[in-house]
């Protein structure tokens, strides 16, 4: 049996908690509280983390950690990234500058989880179809220092979330193969 620790990073409102709930089938430990951040209209926000422990059909375990997105909680990101086998970074396509929003999360991964497989999910793409995914991909690669898969996603769709997780697990398996042959 293998354990896969996956950390979900991204801005407040990008869909991290929704993604964790979709993967876990709704069974999640969360730390949501009333939102007091005036920059967002969300009613509740995560202040420590969301956590789900999922038994996979092949006997493996998936441990999901959804981080709080606000910069004031960035001290927890390196702690949660320790020992991660994979990272999902969610960006809100409807934000004014989706690439700028991604930068702090990409830099945190580059500093604290170098070489860990990462997938970037762009949520709320239906609300901002004008977002140029190709230029976004180039900026993500520039900031990350390596190419990363970029996937448009609706975090409310279990099917879309599972596709994103399949892409991540493919990256995890590819990294393991490379490590085995190094």
Buried (B, 14 or more C-beta within 10 A) or exposed (E): EEEBBBBBBBBBBBBBBBBBBBBBEEEBEBBBEEBEEEEBEEEEBBBBBBBBEBEEEEEEEBBBBBBBBBEEBBEBBEEBBEEBBBBBBBBBBBBEEBBEBBBBBBEBBBEBBEEBBBBBBBBBBEEBEEBEBEEBBBBBBEBBEEEBBBBBBBBBEBEBBEBBBEBBBEBBEEBEEEEEEE
